[in-house]
Amino acid sequence: WGEFALDHGAFGAQCSNPAMSIIGAEDEDFENDLNDVSEYKNLLKDRPTHLLVFMQHVFLQFDPAPLLCYLHADLFRTLSAKETKKQFVEFYNTFLDKGAILKVTVPPSVSNELDRNRPDLLSEETQRRYAQEVQSMQASEVAKQLEDFRQKRMMGMTPNEAELNDVESHYPTDRIPMEMKEKSVAENLLDKMKVGRSESARVDRHSTRRRGSSRSKQSRSRSDVDLQPPLTTTSPAPLTPSPQLEEMDPRLLEFEHDPPNWRELACPEALSCLSKKEIKRQEVINELFATEHAHVRMLSVLQMVFSKPLEREELLTSTELATIFPSLDEIHEMHYNFYENLKKLRLEDNFIVKSISTTVLNRFGGTEGEWFQKLTARFCSHQTWALDQIKSRQKKEPRFNSFIQEAESKPQCRRLQLKDIIPIEMQRVTKYPLLLENIAKNTEDLAEKEKIKQSAECCRKILNHVNDEVKEMENLLNLKDYQRRLDTSGLKPSTELYAEYKNIDLTLKKMLYEGPLTWKVTKEKAIEVQCVLLGDLLVLLQKQDDKMVLKCQSKSNIAVQEGKQMLSPIIKLDSVFLREVATDRKAFYVIFTWDSGAQIYELVAQSVGERTIWTNVIKSAVDDLKKSGAPMRLPLPLGAGGVPLSPST
């Protein structure tokens, strides 16, 4: 049920006061209305972590059938008619049938009707009504369970209190709002509890799998040990170390346990002395530390679950690994050292960090920052190519595919696939500037604040450089794909550019921009093209099946000798001028001048904004050619009165 709720967003609504403890002793509204089960619906159900902890409490202390029935009945409010028919039969078999595993008390009127009629033959409206009546019957028992849970929590006797505190103490940020935090902690808690989508923990502990998922069917029968409170604040450690973890450097084993929140470790007296702004600052510093911890962990997974075994099993050579995971070991070591430095700061003054500026500036500034930028850019720029290579090998090589699937199923991956793990370095680089800016924003000391701002600026420069490298590599990969599919048979031998471009290699050029345009050859003739802007050329490619065709176009239906009126699909930028099209805001003219005259191309973008982008990037490319000293051709030919020649000239 937790999985269903998370997948469908049923329990993801954020409360108006994120810091409010939904079931804390100080919550008077909740306490006064506790016996009304609508409080559960309005508050507890909207907090997935609290709901899961409450469910676990019920599994351990009570008969879970009334609560699970209540939850299941809630589904019918949002189901379609077809889904209602299917779900009601499941609902009947699980909770209402005389031999049901989770038999609940059923209203006599509903019971009598179900004795006379098959549940699958009832109308959808009747099924919904029966589900609501059965749900109402469970309300009083659920309210009693809520009251017991509230009292046990007041006495500190509830499992997973750490998860609840982690959520309640979270300071929402733009990057991690409360809703995201709720969902993340709940998903990790759900992994630990191993609750199947359609079964209770109690049923699962007795190996009853009437409607379990394939994942729960394959799991071992669970004991009460599985449902003990976690050692960490969010994600649990695996029950037993896997071979991959045993192979790890011992210093990395700690990363299977998420670090406690700073509030749990700091001295209560020191906490009480902190200002509201300082508490926010410490929250963001803790977020930087916790997320760096998580990042080092995932880099370790990339190393120990994928990279090293792939080499050991001889599925990839060391050269191939160095291309797919470039500088992985160095990147891991770099992040590990940064994490260790942050860890030392936490330990220096009872987990309340006084100064962080020197540590972050040393990491992201100077020669260390340059090294970080170089390694990260190398790794991130290869990620698209790496993902394509892995996907291709999985299709072609069954043994490689089996290895990847088995590796992805290991608990260390936490349900992530390799395609989700490879981009983590790029994702991490994007987070640093925001985290550091938030720390600076809540820092009172001006010198400290300035150094943190400087670190954030260093991070932003690194991010921009990495983005440029990634884009450049993606462009190269696209050019290689275009080159592979290129067909130059449409270039006319009689055209001036034929000899120069019949054997053109696009991969030797630098791509600046690309996108779809409409090439209006005449008023009656328009061609959809993929326009590729290179450093010195504008190339108009036509898609034909799997080919990208370079084809000259004629402005006349009559065959023209010597191709004098043929428009080439390749335009040299060193002789290009741009003009607007007065009758169409999405269109622009590209005028290509040469010794014997001019050719005018009318290109139409998909929007006014896209037309602006195209004209800007083409003008920029032409300006760069001028600066590089490339010779420009004849000036734009003008007609009478100094008006530029029209396309029909």
N, C-alpha and C positions, 0 to 999 in steps of 0.2 A: 504493500500500500504506500509505503514511503516512496518507492521508485515511481509508482504511478503518479503520485502527487508531484514529485519533482519534474518528471517528464512533461506533465501537462500544465504545470504552473499553478495548480490548484492551491498550493500552500505558499506561494511566493510573494504575496502582497506585503508590502513594507508597512509597519505600524507608524502612526504619526509621530510617536516618540520612540526612536530606536533604542534609547537607553533604558526604557521601561522594562522591568522584569515582569514578564507575563504572569508568572506564578510565584513571585516573591512574596515574602511575608508583609512587605510594606505596601502592597498593591491593594488598597482598600476597596476599590470598585470590584476587583476580582473576588475578594474575600466575601463581600456582601452579597454578591450574586452567584456564589459558587454553586449553590444547589440548583441553579437554573442552567441546564445544559446548553442553552444558547450562548453562554459565555465561552464555552468550549468552541462553538462554531465561529464566534466573532473574533476571538483572540488566539486561542491555542492553535487552531487549525491554520491560522495565517503565519505561524512561526514554525517552519519545518523541523528545526533542531529540537525545539521544545516538544513538538508532537512526537518525534521519534523517541526521545528520552521518556516521555510519558508512556508510550506504547511498551517500551522495554520494562518499565516499572510494572505495568499491568501484566505482562507476560510472566514476570517472576513472582508476583504476589496474588494474582487473581485468575479467574477463568477469563481468557482473552476473547471468548466468543462474542459477548455483547458489544465490546468496543470495535472488533473487526466487522461485525455485522453493521454497526452504526456507520462506520467508514464506507463500507461497500454500498450501503443504501444511498449514501451521498452521491455516488457516481451517476445514479439514474437521473439526476437533475440536469445533466449536461449531455447525455447520450442521445444519439439519433435513434429513430424507430428501429432500424435494423440492429444496431448495437444493443438496444434495450432488450430485444427478443433473445439475443445470444447471452447477454449478461444475466438476465433473470433466471434462466435455466441453471447457470452456475450458482447464482445466489440461492436458489431453491435447494440444489444438491448439497451446498456447503452448510447452510444455516437452518433451513425450514423442514427438510425431509425428516421423517422419523428416525432414519438411520444416519443422519448427517453427522459428520465428524465434529463440527462446531455448532451443535444444536442449541438454539436459543428459544426463549419463550415467544410464542406466536399468538396474536389476538385470536380468540375463538372464531370470530367471523371469517378471518382470513384462512384459518386452519380448516374450517368446514368446507369453504369453497375449493381449497386446494385438494381436499380429499375427493371431491366430485369431478374436478377438471384437471387435465394435464397442464402443467405450467407453461409449456411451449405453445399451447393453443389459445391462451388468454390474449386479449387485445393488449396493444402496447400501453394504452391509457390505464387499463386495469393493473397491469404489471407495475407501472409506476406508483399507482395508489397503494397497492399491497406493500411495496417496498417502503413507502413512507409510513404506513401504519406499523410495520414491523420495527422500523427505526424508532418511532415514538415509544414503542414498548421497551426499548433498551435505554432510554434516556435517563431514567432514575438510577440505573446501575452504573452508567458512565459517570454520572454526577458523584456518586459515592467513591468511585475510583479516583476522580479528580480531587476530592476532599482529602483522601488518604495520601495522595501524591503531594499535595500542598503541605500537609503536616510533616511528612517524612522529609521534604526538602528543607523545611524550617529547622529540622533537627540534624541536617547534614547527612541523611541516610539514603540519598538517591544516587544511583549510578550515573556516570557521565556528567557529573556536575562541572567538570572542567570544560566540556563542550558548551554548556549553557553560559558559563562565565566568559568564555572566549567570544561568544556572540554578543552578550550583553555589554561587555566592556569595549567592543569594537567601535572605533571612531570612524564614521563614514567619510570617505573621500570620493572625489570624482571618479577615480580609477576603481575603487572598491566600495561601492555603495552598500548600505546595509542589506539590501536584497541579495546582492551577489555573495556577501559574506555568509548570510543565512544558508543559501543554497550550497555553497562550498562545504561548510562544516557539516551540513546535513548529509551530503553525498558521502563524505568521508566516514561519518558515523554509520551510515547505511552499509558501507563496505564492511565495517567491523561487525555489525550485528548480523550481516548476511541474511537479511530477511527477504525471502522470495516474494515476488510480486503478488502471489495469490495464496500465501500460506502464513501461518503464525509461527513464531519461534518455538512455542511449546510443541506444536504438532511436528515441526522439523526435528526437535530434539529427540522425539520418539520415532524418528525415521519414517513418519507418515508422509507420503508424497502424492497425495491424491491429485493435486493440481499444480505441483511445483514447476518452476521453470527448468529448462535443461541445465542451467548452471547449478541450481540447488540440487537437482537430481544427482549430479556428479559429485557433489560435496559429501564429506563424511558426516555421519550422524553427530549432531552437536551436543556438547555437554554444557552444564551451567557455567563452566569456565569461560566459554566463548562470550558470555554476556556480562563479564565483570567490567568495572570502570576502566577506561583506558589509562595508559601511562602518560599520554600526551594530550595536548589541548585540541587537536583536530584529528588528523589521520592516524590510524593505528598502525603498529608494526605487525608484520606477518607473525603467525603463531610459532612457526619454526623457520630457522634460516634456510634459504634455498642454497643450492650449490653455488649460484652466482654470487650471493652475498658472502659465502664463506671464502670465496676467492678474492674478495675485495681487500684492499689495504685496510687493516684494522681501524685506522683513524676515520674511515668512511662509514663504518657500521653505525656510528652515532646518527647518521643522517636518515636512518629508517625511523627515528623517533623525532617528531616535530618538537621544536623548542617551546618551553612554557612561555606564556605571556609575561611581560616584564612586571605587570601588577602582582602576579602570584609570587614573584621572587623578591620584589623590593620590600624594604622595611616599611611597615604600616605607618610609623611615626613620620618617616621621610615623605611618604606619599601624601599625608595630610597637610604637609607644608607647601606642596606644589600649587602654583596658580593654575587657573583653567587653561591658559595659553601654554604653560609649560607641560601640562598633561597632554595636550594635543601634540606638542613637539615630541614628547617621549613616545606617543602612539605611532607617529610616523617613523621615528627612528627604529622602533620595534618592528614596524612593517618592513622597513628596509632590511633589517637583520633576518626576519623570518622568511621573506621572499628570496633572499640570497641563499639561505639554508636550503630552501626548496629547489632553487636553481642548481646548486651544487649536487643535490641528490639526483636530479634528472640527468645532469651531465654524467654522473656516475653510472646511471642506468644505461645511457648511450654507450659508455665504455664497456661495462661489464656484462651487459645482457646482449648487446649487439656487436660492437666493433671487435672486441678481442675474440669472442667465440667464432665470429665469421672468419677471422684469420686462422684461428686454431683448427676449425673444421675445413680449412682450405676452400671455402666457398668464394672468398675474395682474396686477391693477392694484396701484399702490402702497398703496392703502387695504387691499386684500385681503391683501397681503404683510405689512402692519403688524399685521394681526389674526392671521395664521397664524404669523408669526415675530416676535412683539412685542418690540421693543427689542433685536433680535439684534445690531445693530452696536455698541450700547453695552455689551452683555454681553460680546461678543468683546473689545472694547477693555479692559474691566475685568479679564478673565482674562489678557489679554496683559500688562498692566502688572504684575499679581501674579506672573506667570511671570518677567518681566524682573527684578523685585526678588529673587526666589528665585535667579535665575541670578547676580546680582551677589554674593549671599552666598557662593555656591560659589566664585567667583573670588577672593574677598577673602583667603582663607587656604588656598590649594592644595587646594580642593575638600573640605576638612574644615570644616563649618560650626560656628562657635563659638557664636553667638547668633542665634536666629531669632524670639525672642519679640516684638520690636518690629515686625518685618515682618508677622507674622500678626495681631498685635493691631490694627495700623493698617488691615489689610484687613477684618477682621471686626467691629471695635469702632467706637464713635463714629459720626460722620456718614457715614463711608465704609461702615461696616457697614449702616447704615440704607438707604443708596443701593443697596448690593448686595442687600439683602433686598427692596426695592421692585421692582427690575428682575427679579430671579430669580422672585419670586412672580408677577409679571405674565406672564413667559414660560411658566413651568411650569403655571400655572392654565389656560392656553389650549391645552395640548398635546393633551388628549383631543378638544377641538373641532377643532383643526387636523388631527388624524389622520382624523377623520370627514369633514371637508371634502375632504381630499386623496383619500380612498377614494371618496367620492361623485363627485368630478370625474373620476377615472380611469374610472369606470364609464360616465359620460355623455359624456365628451369624448375621442375617440380621439387627437387631437393632444396633449392634455395627458398622456394615458396613455403615449404613445410617448416623450414628453420624459422623464417620470419613469423609465421603464424604461431608456432610454439613459443617463441620468445615473447611475442605480444601478449600471450595468455598468462605469462608469469605475474605473480602478485606485485612485483616491484614496479611494473608498468602502470598499475592502477587503472586498468581499462583503457589506456592510451595506446594507439598504434604508432608505428615508427614514423609515419607521415605526420603525426601530431607532435612527436618529440624532436625531430630534426629542426623545426623552426623556433625552438625555445630560446636560442641565443639571440635571434633577431627580436623576439618579443621582450627579452630581458633588457636589451639596449634601449628600447623605446620607453621603458619604465623609469630608468634612472633620473632623467631630467625632472620629471614630475615629482618624484619622491624628494629629491634634493630641494626643489623649489618650495615644496610644502614644509620641509624642515626649516628652511631659511625664513619662510613667512612667519613661523612661530618662534623664532629665535630673537631674544631681547638684546643680547650682546652684539653691538654693531660690528666689531672686528670679526667675530665669529660668523655673523650673518653674511658679511661681505665675502669671506672666503668660501662659504657654502654656495653663495650665488656664483662665484667664480667657477666652482666645481660643476655646478649645473650647466653653466655656459660651455665648459669643456665637454660635458656629456652631450650637449646638443650638437656641437661641432662634430663629435665622433659619430653621432647618429646620422647627421647629414652626409658625412663621408661614406658611411656604411650604406645608406640609401642610394647614393650615387653609384657605388660599386655594384650593388644588387641590381639596379636598373640597367647598368651597362652590360652586366652579364646576361640578364634577361633579353636585352636587345640583341646581343650576339647570338643567343640561342634561337631567337626568332629569325634572325638573318640566316642562320644555318638551315633552318626549316624551309625558309623561302628559297634558298639556293638549291636545296635538295629537290624541290618541286618546280624549279624554274624551267620555263619553256620559252626559248628565244626564236622559235621558228616563225613567229609573227612579225619579226623585224624585216623590213623590206631591204633587200641588197642595194637598192638604188638610193636609199636615204643616206644623208651625210654621216649619221652616227652609227651606221651598221657595222662598219669595219672595227670601230672602237669598242662597241658594246656587245657584239654577237657572242663573245666568250666572257662576259662580265662575271666577276666573282663578288657577290654582295658582301661576303664575310670579311673582305679586305677593307670594307668601309666602316664608318661609325654611324650607327643609326641614332637619330635625334628624336624622331617622333614617327608615329604611324597611326593609321585609322582609316575608316571607310569614307569615301567621297563619291559623289556622282560627277562624272566627266561629261559635260554637255558639248558634244562634238558639233552638233547643229541644233536648231530648234526642234527638229523631229527625232534626233538621235542622241540618246543619253545612255551612258554605260556606267554600271556600278564597278568601282575599282577600290583596291586596297592601296592607299597612297603611303609610300615609305619615303620619309625625308632622311637622306644621308648627309654627310658632311659637305659634299659638293654636288649632290644630285637630288632631284625629285623624281621618284620612280612610280609609275602608275601600273599596277599589276591587276590583271583580270583573273578571277577565280573560275576555273573550268574543271569540274570534277576535283581531282586531287592535285591539279596542276595550277601554278601561278604563271600566267601567260603575259609576255611582253609583246604587245601587238600594236603596230602602227594603224592610225585611223585616217580615213579620207573625209574631207569636208564636202566632197562631191560624189554622187553615185556613178559618175562617168569616170572611167579609167583615165588617170592622169599620167602622161609620160614623165619619166624621170623622177616621179614622186615629189614634185615641187610643192604640191598642196597636201602632202602627207604629214600628219601630226605624229611625232615620235612619242612613245610612252616614257622616254627618258629625257629629262630636262636638266641642262647644266646650269647650276645656280650662279656661276660667275657672269651670266648675262641675263639675269632675271629681274623684272620689275613687277610690282603688284599694284593692282587698281581695284577699287570697289565696283560692284555691279549695282547701278542705281535702281534697278527694278527688282532686286532680290537681296534682302539683307543677309541671307545665309550663303550667298555666292560671292566669289572673288575671281578676278582675272589674274592669270600668271602669264606675263608677256615675255617670251623667250626671243631675244634679239641675236642676230648673227650677221655675218658680212653681207649676205645676199638678201637680207630682209628681216621679217619677224614672224613668229607664230604666236597666236593668242589662244590660250586655254581658258575655258570657263569651268571652274570647279565649284561644286555645291556641297556644303557641309550639312550635317544632320540637324544643326541648331545654330542660332546666332552666336551663342557662346563658343561653340566648337569652331565656327568660322574665325572668331577672334583669336583663338589659340593657334589655329593653322597659320594665319597671317603673321602673328607674332613670332612663331618659331621659324618660319621661312625667312622673315626679315632679319632675325637674329643670325641665322646661318649665313645669309648673304653678307651681313656686316662682318662676321668673323672671317669670311673669305677675303674681304677688302683689307682687313687688318693684317691678314697673313701675307699680303702682297700679291695675291692672285690677280692677274690682269682682267679688267672688266672689258666687256665688248662695247659695241657701238651704243650710243645713247638711244633711248626709246624713240622709235619713229613717230612723228606727229603728223596729223592731217592738217587741213585748213584751219586757221585760227588757233593753232597750237593744241588741238584736241587729240588725245590718244587715239590711235587706230582702233576701230571696232573689230570684233571677231569676224565679221563678214567681209572685212577689207581684203 
